[in-house]
Amino acid sequence: MDGGRSRKSSTFASLNDLHISDTTLELKTKYQKASTPNDLYNLIDQIDSAMNNIDNNLNNFTAFNSKKIQQDITNIELMRTSKLSSTISNSNKLNGIFSGANDLGHKLTYKIKSLDQEIGNVNKTLEFVNDVQLLKNNINQANYAIEHKNWELAAQCIHTINSKIPAELISGKFASVVIPSTDIPELPTTAIANWTDKLTEVFKEHFNAAAKERNVPQLTKFFQLFPLINQEEIGLNCYSKFICEIINETSKNLTKGLENAHELKPGIFATIIMQLFESISMMLSQHGPLIKKYYSETYPLALSYVINKIQREVDLQVGIIADTFYDLRRLDKYFQDIKLYSFPVLTRRLAELKEQVTQDQDSLRLSFDSSDDLLPIRTIGDLGQELSSILENWSLYCKFITVKYLENPNDDPTKEVVLVLPDLIRKSTFTKKINEKLLPSFEKLNNFYFRRSLEKAITIEDLPSLESYLLLSNEKSVSPDPVPISSVVEDLTLVLNSTLRSIIQSGLPTSVKSFINESFSIIQQDLINGFFIKNLNDNQPRYNQILSLVNPNTAINRTSSPISRSATPDPQGAAGFLKGASSALGSVVGGSVGSLQTTPNSPKLLNFVTYLNTLAMAQEYFTKVFDNINKDAYLLAHFPFGKDQEKISNILQQDFIIPFTSMSNKIISESLINLYNQLIKNRLLVLVNEFFTDAQTSNNESNYVIYSSNNINDPINLIKFTTNWQSLTKPYYQTLHKTIWNKILRLVVVNLTNLLEKKLLFNLNKFKINELGSIKLEKDVSYLINEICQDNYYLREKFVRLTQIVLLVGMDDEEYEDSNQPVTKAHKSTEIQDNEDEYDDDEETGINWVLTPQERNQIRKYRI
């Protein structure tokens, strides 16, 4: 054995890793030392010899080990065969054991099921016996309780029979044989039915007696017994009757002593209805838990059933109170007077507007006062407010009933809950009375009250004096606060706000729609046409009138100095050359404006300004009123059903505010154009002619052909422009509403730019312009724009053409050629973009001209 191992090791020694590594290292060393081709040839022979040796050893190793491996495989196969046969034998034995166990299991299962079935039969028999015994015991006990008038025990026994014993057993043959006795010969079903009827009558009798005596413990006692005998509806009917009696008594007590209408306080009927609804809601809130406790299990809709029963009584009593209000307040007589009233003041004003005739205010006031005794506005307003409160209380009652008792449960919590007015309310008799009688009356009162209030406001109109706003002051001017306006809009805004809120609080969408349509018709006819247009026409400014500031020392109504306007920054374009002329500017402005004080302001012109302010403030006031009302929380509180809130919101905007704003803006625009043409246009022409004068100077320099740099910074012309501009604009700025002022300023600036452009081009064509002249022109125009626009960048856009003309005449030829290049975006180089993050990606090159090429070429010819 040892000899075989030694041979094996010597035979396979060349396959050893160490031997192969040494051989490889030796061959590599010889390769590195080889210096001649013979050395390489010898090395190759050695490599081939080593490879042959290794291959022979591998073949021998494979042949030797394959025999051993084959022998091992044969041994394993023999062992597998012997083991498999023993395993199969053991498996067959186990299958026999399992088959016996399965048969035994089936037998046991059958026996267990038989036992279970037998136990179930025994339990059913026991349950049946117990139920029969329970039935017999309860029948005997109920009979005993009824004989001894123990109603609670009798009701409880019947409840036990009905709820715990199957109906088949009660009416079954076995019970009909076993249960009857000499004391109770009736069949169980017959006895129970008879006792139920008897107990129902007893409970009704005792409940009604307790209701008459207002014995709350007895009421509660018998009210809770009805569900025990399955007579829930009878119990709820008794309760509803009791509540209706309370509602009737409450209504009679509240309306007691209302025979004499002259002694009734305003709002008394609304208070009565409110107290009645409070009483009903309090009873329902107090009794609701009791009803749910005893009735909800067997009659889930008990509360809804009660509401349906008492609603007729509610409709009846509220309708009686509303009819009493209608009769005692003598609404029919007022409606007859309203129908006969012709609104003489408003009608006369509309007629005068068509005929262009003016009537003095005193005669209007007398005609109004003579008719005020017949239909006093305060009385009409009180009636409308009281009727509104009645409708509001009804609306709150409807919401209370719907939300708390009649609302359908929302099965899907993800869906938005939309409250729907139930048919019980929608089809009630009082709702019908509202639609047929109260709502038309409510609309008549509100419409008359609103128009009559407008008529009175116009009659007692008070116009503020503008003298206090036109006082000359050394301080800077500010826009007026408060804005001087007619008292009509202030009075009408209060009436509109109170009336609209009163109507919205009534909770009737149709009344809101009706009032908005009618009130806007009144606004359009009587306020816009009969008041604003008529007054603006009556006070139209005459040609070349002047609105000027007033010297406080000579003013008739001496007031404190007006609020000053904040200072504006020095014009950037004028640089610092005006600093030395500041004192001269102040003296010239003071003297020039002071000269305007000797010209008295026309009363009609002052009225015209006041009515323009009033129209602008009407827009502002009305918008605030509707914005405060048109809030989701406020509208939703009074219009919770369906999409009423969205509809009302749209009505307020679409049918009133938007058309009123559109109409008033049109009147303002037309009036401002008239004001501009009559008062401002000629003064602008003078201002432009003085700014771009064509008079020659003492050194024969004409306009913008200048040969001395000293004339570039001459401030006299600019100071004169400032004086004229402030004397023109200050009176309007100090008296006009901010929106009116912005509109008139835009109108003036648009026309001023056109006049300046035409005058400048005329002078340039006549006198030409040189380099120094272009510098002066640029500074003059920059100062003019800064003085007019100040920080209003929207107005600066109006001067684009003028500034481009100035830019053209100031360019040299090379700059002009570059400016004609198309507007493009020049991209920064990659290196600049990488190194300078503050740069934009691109910037515009060239000028975006608004002047045409022909205009630009023509303007360039003016440069010398």
LOBA-471462 format. One record per residue (C-alpha): x, y, z. Coordinates in pm, whole numbers, padded with zeros to 5 digits, always signed. Each point is the difference from the previous one (the first is absolute). Layout:
N
XYZ ...
***
This chain:
864
+00000+00000+00000 +00282+00236+00093 +00180-00089-00319 -00313+00080-00204 -00035+00337+00171 +00363+00083-00069 -00043-00087-00363 -00313+00206-00021 +00167+00298+00157 +00302-00031-00228 -00222-00045-00302 -00214+00309+00072 +00279+00215+00145 +00003+00215-00310 -00365+00089+00064 +00086+00156+00333 -00056+00379+00014 +00342+00059+00149 +00170-00209-00266 -00185+00182-00278 +00086+00338+00156 +00370-00091+00026 +00005-00124-00358 -00166+00321-00122 +00240+00219+00199 +00298-00196-00138 -00121+00039-00360 -00063+00373+00053 +00352+00045+00135 +00150-00177-00300 -00209+00216-00232 +00133+00316+00162 +00357-00129-00025 -00031-00117-00361 +00235+00198-00221 +00017-00201-00320 -00252-00172-00224 +00141-00337+00107 -00082+00084+00359 -00358+00075-00104 -00021-00322-00200 +00122-00200+00298 -00252+00184+00222 -00281-00094-00236 +00107-00364+00008 +00001+00005+00379 -00349+00156+00006 -00130-00266-00240 +00158-00273+00213 -00159+00142+00317 -00340+00022-00169 +00022-00359-00124 +00094-00116+00346 -00298+00178+00155 -00241-00137-00263 +00123-00358+00061 -00042+00037+00372 -00355+00138-00045 -00100-00294-00217 +00144-00248+00249 -00173+00178+00288 -00335-00009-00179 +00026-00368-00089 +00103-00094+00353 -00278+00189+00180 -00284-00084-00243 +00017-00369+00099 -00027+00085+00370 -00291+00234-00057 -00189-00257-00207 +00040-00256+00278 -00136+00249+00256 -00306+00069-00219 -00077-00372-00025 +00014-00035+00379 -00238+00291+00049 -00254-00144-00245 -00003-00330+00190 -00057+00179+00330 -00289+00207-00152 -00179-00314-00122 +00010-00167+00337 -00112+00308+00191 -00289+00077-00244 -00153-00345+00042 -00009+00036+00378 -00153+00348-00030 -00282-00125-00224 -00076-00276+00246 -00027+00248+00289 -00225+00232-00210 -00247-00279-00066 -00023-00075+00373 -00073+00369+00074 -00276+00014-00266 -00175-00284+00171 +00014+00175+00336 -00137+00326-00149 -00289-00180-00173 -00110-00150+00330 +00020+00337+00172 -00210+00163-00277 -00276-00258+00040 -00002+00060+00372 -00019+00379-00056 -00307-00033-00226 -00176-00206+00263 +00082+00252+00273 -00118+00295-00217 -00332-00169-00071 -00059-00069+00366 +00093+00362+00096 -00239+00146-00258 -00275-00223+00128 +00067+00119+00352 +00003+00368-00115 -00331-00044-00178 -00148-00164+00304 +00129+00281+00221 -00147+00260-00243 -00336-00169+00010 +00011-00005+00375 +00093+00371+00009 -00281+00088-00240 -00243-00194+00208 +00132+00169+00313 -00024+00344-00167 -00350-00075-00117 -00100-00111+00347 +00160+00309+00152 -00175+00228-00253 -00333-00169+00073 +00062+00040+00369 +00106+00363-00050 -00310+00064-00209 -00226-00156+00257 +00165+00185+00288 -00017+00338-00178 -00361-00054-00104 -00095-00084+00355 +00205+00291+00130 -00149+00241-00255 -00352-00112+00092 +00077+00054+00367 +00157+00342-00069 -00296+00118-00206 -00248-00115+00262 +00195+00195+00264 +00065+00296-00238 +00374-00042+00008 +00040+00148-00350 +00379+00007-00006 +00022-00371+00086 -00269-00090-00253 +00178+00196-00276 +00332-00158+00092 -00153-00351-00015 -00148+00064-00345 +00334+00145-00114 +00176-00314+00122 -00245-00223-00187 +00032+00202-00324 +00379+00038+00010 +00129-00324+00153 -00248-00269-00110 -00033-00103-00367 -00333+00086-00158 -00031-00355-00135 -00001-00138+00352 -00262+00249+00123 -00239-00088-00279 +00101-00371-00008 -00221-00297+00082 +00199-00102+00305 -00033+00342+00161 -00372+00012-00084 -00046-00328+00189 +00233+00057+00295 -00039+00373+00075 -00379+00050+00034 -00135-00055+00348 -00319+00054+00198 +00123+00352+00095 +00116+00085-00353 -00204-00206-00247 +00104+00201-00310 +00267-00107-00237 +00337+00176+00058 -00023+00214-00317 -00357+00108+00081 +00084+00081+00361 +00308+00203-00095 -00192+00195-00265 -00283+00078+00242 +00239+00110+00270 +00193+00216-00248 -00317+00179-00105 -00105+00046+00360 +00339+00129+00107 +00009+00239-00298 -00326+00159+00107 +00115+00015+00362 +00332+00159-00093 -00170+00254-00228 -00250+00088+00272 +00267+00045+00267 +00233+00189-00240 -00274+00245-00099 -00098+00050+00362 +00363+00071+00093 +00025+00236-00298 -00298+00203+00123 +00151+00016+00348 +00351+00064-00142 +00122-00287+00219 +00342-00059-00152 +00090-00316+00196 -00328-00167-00100 +00045+00113-00360 +00345-00151-00012 -00118-00317+00173 -00277-00082-00246 +00186+00138-00305 +00272-00260+00048 -00249-00285+00035 -00136+00019-00357 +00311-00157-00162 -00025-00296+00241 -00332-00103-00155 +00109+00079-00360 -00221+00310-00020 +00271+00258-00080 -00207+00204-00246 -00288+00032+00247 +00245+00122+00264 +00156+00248-00242 -00346+00119-00103 -00087+00066+00363 +00326+00185+00049 -00050+00203-00321 -00350+00094+00113 +00142+00111+00332 +00266+00214-00171 -00261+00151-00233 -00209+00101+00301 +00303+00168+00156 +00074+00181-00330 -00363+00116-00017 +00003+00125+00359 +00336+00169-00044 -00120+00176-00315 -00317+00121+00177 +00196+00128+00297 +00248+00183-00223 -00270+00165-00215 -00218+00097+00294 -00069+00374+00003 +00084+00077-00366 -00339+00153-00084 +00113+00363-00020 +00259+00052-00268 +00085+00357+00110 +00142-00124+00329 +00216-00270-00156 +00374+00046+00009 +00195-00039-00325 +00118-00356-00046 -00243-00151+00251 -00128-00263-00248 +00351-00110-00091 +00075-00035+00370 -00314-00209+00051 +00090-00236-00285 +00357-00024+00126 -00122-00092+00349 -00239-00257-00145 +00278-00166-00201 +00231+00011+00300 -00267-00178+00206 -00042-00269-00268 +00374-00055-00043 +00048-00014+00378 -00269-00266+00038 +00147-00208-00280 +00351+00034+00139 -00113-00100+00350 -00227-00286-00106 +00217-00127-00284 +00234-00208+00221 -00303-00157+00171 -00153-00095-00333 +00329-00146-00124 +00049-00194+00323 -00333-00183-00006 -00093-00001-00370 +00321-00009-00209 +00050-00378+00023 -00348-00092-00120 -00088+00318-00193 +00314+00177-00133 -00191+00285-00170 -00190+00099+00312 +00120+00363+00002 -00077+00049-00368 -00346-00144+00062 -00060+00252+00280 +00122+00290-00215 -00238-00100-00276 -00288-00010+00246 +00062+00336+00169 +00091+00190-00320 -00367+00058-00084 -00054+00167+00335 +00316+00206-00048 -00121+00114-00343 -00340+00085+00145 +00124+00207+00293 +00274+00183-00193 -00250+00069-00276 -00247+00147+00252 +00272+00228+00141 +00104+00107-00351 -00361+00074-00095 -00043+00198+00323 +00311+00199-00087 -00132+00063-00350 -00338+00120+00128 +00102+00200+00308 +00284+00173-00185 -00254+00094-00272 +00229-00107-00282 -00283+00009-00254 -00048+00372+00066 +00371+00067-00034 +00010-00191-00326 -00287+00210-00134 +00187+00317+00096 +00319-00134-00152 -00181-00076-00323 -00133+00356-00011 +00332+00162+00088 +00170+00134-00312 +00343+00101+00139 -00042+00364-00102 +00360+00106+00063 +00157-00280-00201 -00260+00023-00275 +00049+00375-00029 +00378-00037-00021 -00027-00253-00281 -00238+00233-00184 +00243+00289+00050 +00283-00213-00133 -00193-00056-00321 -00110+00364-00024 +00329+00147+00126 -00181+00201+00268 +00124+00059+00355 -00217+00042+00310 +00132+00143+00322 +00060-00222+00301 -00249+00175+00230 -00301-00080-00217 +00111-00364-00017 +00029-00016+00377 -00347+00150+00050 -00161-00246-00240 +00170-00285+00181 -00089+00115+00350 -00365+00037-00093 -00017-00368-00100 +00211-00133+00286 -00290-00003+00243 -00197-00246-00213 +00275-00259-00034 +00269+00059+00265 +00324-00166-00101 +00079-00113+00352 -00330-00187+00028 +00054-00173-00334 +00352-00094+00105 -00122-00139+00333 -00264-00209-00177 +00255-00140-00243 +00244-00074+00281 -00268-00173+00208 -00113-00212-00294 +00364-00083-00071 +00045-00117+00359 -00312-00218-00028 +00138-00164-00314 +00345-00031+00156 -00142-00180+00303 -00185-00238-00231 +00319-00061-00197 +00196-00076+00318 -00275-00238+00114 +00011-00181-00337 +00379-00035+00025 -00024-00125+00360 -00260-00261-00084 +00180-00115-00315 +00347-00029+00147 -00096-00156+00333 -00290-00227-00083 -00075-00036-00371 +00342-00013-00167 +00077-00324-00180 +00318-00168+00128 +00299+00014-00233 +00108-00355-00081 +00313+00110-00184 +00215+00232+00217 +00213+00097-00301 -00293+00168-00173 -00086+00360+00078 -00316+00030+00206 -00263+00214-00173 -00282+00109+00227 -00338-00041-00168 -00321+00162+00121 -00238-00288+00078 -00343-00024-00159 -00158+00034+00343 +00123+00362+00013 -00008+00075-00370 -00363-00106-00038 -00124+00130+00337 -00296+00235+00020 +00208+00284+00145 +00251-00029-00284 -00294+00034-00236 -00119+00306+00196 +00347+00151-00027 +00016-00045-00376 -00354+00124-00065 -00040+00277+00258 +00299+00093+00215 +00273-00005-00265 -00180+00237-00242 -00072+00232+00295 +00363-00017+00108 +00121+00089-00349 -00244+00293-00030 +00108+00146+00335 +00373-00032-00079 -00026+00140-00351 -00206+00296+00115 +00223+00061+00301 +00314-00001-00213 -00133+00237-00266 -00167+00226+00255 +00324+00019+00197 +00185+00102-00316 -00264+00265-00061 +00040+00139+00350 +00381-00012-00021 -00013+00209-00319 -00245+00241+00159 +00212+00064+00310 +00328-00014-00191 +00298+00175+00157 +00301+00096-00210 +00332+00067+00178 +00200+00313-00070 +00315-00052-00205 +00164+00319+00124 +00175-00185+00283 +00149-00241-00254 +00117+00282-00229 +00196+00197+00258 +00344+00108-00115 +00274-00150+00216 +00378-00012-00001 -00020-00371+00077 -00019-00267-00263 -00349-00102-00106 -00170-00332+00066 -00321-00148-00133 -00306+00094+00208 -00090-00209+00303 -00289-00014+00052 -00104+00055-00360 -00256+00281-00033 -00322-00160-00125 -00373+00051+00007 -00188-00134+00300 -00234-00191-00233 +00239-00288-00056 +00085-00029+00369 -00369-00013+00094 -00084-00240-00282 +00290-00230+00090 -00132-00034+00355 -00348-00077-00132 +00133-00249-00256 +00213-00178+00258 -00278-00029+00260 -00267-00098-00253 +00215-00256-00179 +00108-00161+00325 -00362-00008+00116 -00101-00179-00320 +00288-00247+00014 -00076-00079+00363 -00353-00096-00104 +00157-00307-00164 -00216+00021-00316 +00204-00016-00324 -00291+00132-00209 -00025+00313+00215 +00371+00071-00052 -00031-00042-00377 -00308+00223-00009 +00154+00276+00211 +00328+00003-00193 -00185+00037-00329 -00236+00268+00132 +00266+00193+00193 +00234+00005-00299 -00286+00128-00214 -00047+00280+00256 +00375+00066+00006 +00014+00018-00378 -00308+00216-00043 -00002+00227+00304 +00360+00011+00121 +00203-00021-00319 -00239+00175-00239 -00207+00216+00234 +00280+00098+00235 +00352-00038-00136 -00058+00069-00369 -00243+00281+00075 +00231+00169+00254 +00305-00043-00221 -00192+00152-00292 -00132+00285+00216 +00353+00081+00122 +00197-00051-00319 +00319+00206-00003 +00004+00294-00234 +00270+00062-00252 +00329+00125+00146 -00117-00006+00361 +00277-00053+00253 +00010-00207+00315 +00252+00180+00217 +00136-00003+00351 -00129+00251+00255 +00200+00224+00230 -00083-00098+00361 -00001+00366+00103 -00272+00090-00249 -00206-00322+00016 -00358+00046+00117 -00007-00324+00195 +00337-00001+00170 +00120-00349+00079 +00325-00161+00100 +00262-00064-00262 -00065-00302-00218 +00197-00315+00052 +00325+00037-00185 +00126-00225-00271 +00324-00179+00064 +00305+00140-00175 +00113-00151-00329 +00367-00071-00079 +00204+00235-00211 -00010-00087-00369 +00291-00224-00086 +00035+00140-00350 +00050+00356+00126 +00298-00112+00210 +00112+00272+00235 -00044+00316-00202 -00333+00083+00169 +00146-00007+00350 +00123+00352-00029 -00340+00115-00125 -00210-00152+00281 -00067+00335+00165 -00093+00155-00332 -00231-00291-00072 -00177+00048+00331 -00049+00371-00054 -00121-00038-00357 -00239-00282+00089 -00133+00192+00294 -00055+00313-00204 -00151-00182-00296 -00242-00210+00205 -00086+00302+00206 -00115+00172-00314 -00262-00275-00042 -00159+00086+00330 -00162+00314-00136 -00211-00210-00238 -00315-00120+00178 -00098-00361-00052 -00331-00054-00172 -00259-00164+00232 -00119-00218-00285 +00354-00115-00068 +00041-00087+00367 -00328-00192-00011 +00115-00181-00312 +00315-00117+00180 -00204-00101+00304 -00240-00211-00205 +00289-00170-00178 +00142-00089+00341 -00342-00117+00112 -00029-00237-00294 +00343-00147+00070 -00083-00039+00369 -00329-00166-00092 +00204-00266-00181 +00224-00040+00302 -00282-00005+00259 -00224-00239-00193 +00291-00235-00067 +00090-00009+00369 -00362-00069+00096 -00026-00291-00243 +00347-00135+00083 -00086-00012+00370 -00326-00176-00075 +00138-00227-00271 +00197-00217+00238 -00043-00376+00011 -00050-00017+00376 -00261+00278+00005 -00199-00120-00301 +00024-00365+00100 -00140+00079+00344 -00319+00135-00161 -00012-00221-00311 +00108-00348+00115 -00214-00200-00242 +00124-00134-00333 +00200+00248-00208 -00194+00307+00113 +00315+00163+00135 +00178-00019-00339 -00307+00129-00182 -00036+00298+00235 +00370+00081-00033 -00029+00006-00379 -00315+00213+00015 +00170+00263+00218 +00294+00030-00239 -00154-00054-00341 -00328+00190+00048 +00120+00299+00201 +00368+00074+00058 +00135-00081-00347 -00266+00192-00199 +00009+00293+00245 +00378+00024-00023 -00016-00013-00379 -00264+00274-00026 +00168+00228+00252 +00340-00040-00167 -00155+00104-00329 -00149+00316+00158 +00332+00082+00169 +00191-00038-00327 -00242+00222-00193 +00003+00263+00276 +00379+00006+00016 +00025+00044-00376 -00240+00293+00027 +00202+00142+00290 +00319-00032-00197 -00137+00165-00313 -00157+00290+00190 +00260+00077+00268 +00333-00166-00064 +00062-00025-00372 +00075+00368-00065 +00219+00024+00309 +00199-00297-00124 +00056+00177-00333 +00133+00305+00182 +00220-00218+00222 +00147-00183-00303 +00061+00320-00196 +00181+00154+00297 +00211-00311+00054 +00106-00035-00365 +00017+00371-00078 +00102+00123-00342 +00122+00342+00120 +00365+00093-00060 +00235+00087+00288 +00206+00315+00034 +00309-00165-00149 -00190-00108-00313 -00028-00360+00122 -00332-00142-00104 -00168-00289+00182 +00242-00296+00012 +00274+00138-00224 +00240+00088+00284 +00363+00111-00019 +00068+00059+00367 +00006-00274+00267 -00129+00255+00254 -00343-00012-00161 -00029-00376+00045 -00071+00027+00372 -00230+00305-00021 -00290-00093+00239 -00238+00286-00074 -00205-00187-00259 -00024-00309+00224 -00104+00206+00303 -00269+00162-00207 -00126-00340-00115 -00011-00128+00359 -00197+00309+00101 -00252-00042-00278 -00030-00376+00045 -00061+00023+00375 -00248+00283-00036 -00185-00216-00252 +00004-00334+00186 +00012+00082+00371 -00365+00111+00033 -00118-00324-00162 +00238-00216+00201 -00115+00159+00328 -00371-00039-00075 -00052-00308-00218 -00044-00359+00111 +00316-00200-00059 -00149-00209-00282 -00142+00313-00170 +00335+00175+00034 +00187-00294-00154 -00241-00007-00294 +00017+00374-00068 +00380-00008+00038 +00028-00280-00257 -00227+00193-00234 +00209+00316+00043 +00329-00184-00047 -00115-00177-00318 -00103+00331-00157 +00301+00184+00138 +00242-00245-00163 -00170+00051-00336 +00018+00379+00036 +00364-00010+00112 +00096-00225-00290 -00170+00221-00257 +00148+00320+00146 +00349-00148+00025 -00004-00126-00357 -00126+00338-00115 +00286+00182+00176 +00258-00253-00117 -00117+00041-00357 +00010+00377+00033 +00320+00053+00197 +00187-00328-00013 +00216-00115+00297 +00371-00032+00070 +00200-00211+00243 -00027+00235+00298 -00367+00053-00079 -00061-00376+00007 +00162-00019+00344 -00226+00278+00129 -00304-00160-00167 +00075-00333+00167 +00028+00164+00342 -00315+00207-00054 -00209-00297-00112 +00137-00220+00281 -00094+00268+00254 -00347+00036-00156 -00066-00375+00014 +00120-00024+00360 -00214+00294+00104 -00313-00141-00162 +00038-00371+00068 +00206-00002+00320 -00022-00366+00113 -00284-00099-00235 +00180-00225-00248 -00317-00073-00191 -00012+00367-00106 +00364-00006-00108 -00092-00247-00272 -00207+00273-00165 +00320+00200-00067 +00176-00270-00202 -00037+00176-00336 +00114+00331+00146 +00306-00152+00168 +00095-00182-00320 -00016+00329-00192 +00233+00154+00259 +00226-00305-00024 +00019+00025-00379 +00102+00365-00010 +00265-00068+00267 +00172-00287-00188 +00307+00032-00214 +00005-00177-00336 +00175-00314+00130 -00247-00039+00286 -00288+00048-00238 +00131-00273-00231 +00035-00240+00294 -00352+00081+00120 -00146-00107-00334 +00116-00355+00057 -00289-00241+00073 -00071-00082+00362 +00179-00326+00084 +00118-00187+00305 +00379-00023+00027 +00114-00313+00183 +00291+00017+00243 +00302-00216-00070 +00033-00326+00187 +00300+00129+00193 -00186+00310+00120 -00307-00201+00092 +00214-00240+00204 +00195+00270+00182 -00272+00263+00058 -00315-00148+00148 -00166+00338+00032 -00025+00041-00376 -00324-00091-00173 -00002-00264-00268 -00057+00262-00268 -00061+00372-00043 -00173+00207-00262 +00197+00202-00250 -00141+00273-00218 -00302+00227+00071 -00362-00103-00020 -00118+00300-00200 -00361+00116+00006 +00082+00259-00265 -00013-00116-00360 +00319+00003-00211 -00139+00291-00202 -00063+00198+00319 +00348-00076+00131 +00168+00109-00322 -00199+00322-00004 +00085+00078+00364 +00371-00060-00063 -00006+00273-00263 -00077+00255+00273 +00342-00054+00157 +00270+00247-00110 
***
